[in-house]
Amino acid sequence: GSGTGMAAHERITAALDLPVYFCAPHHPWQRGTNENTNGLLRQYLRKNADLRTFSQEDLNSIAARLNDRPRRVLDWDSPRQRED
């Protein structure tokens, strides 16, 4: 159904131990970062990948790579460098 993608985000959040963010309604300018992150995730998780086939260590490794990757939108800092 139309809500299955939204429901799956809770499992992904738990599996990656990362929050999942959605664009605020009527804020389409937020979509660029969302789509960029989705593209980065596709380097590791193919479309419709079954997350049950990945170990927690695999998912932790993917999360660490993304969090340590410099981002142009952050003036080439990594997300981890911008943590409080």
Buried (B, 14 or more C-beta within 10 A) or exposed (E): EEEEEEEEEEEBEEBBEBEBEEBEEEEEEEEEBEEEBEEBBEEBBEEEEEBEEBEEEBBBEBBEEBBEEEBEEEEEEBBEEEEE
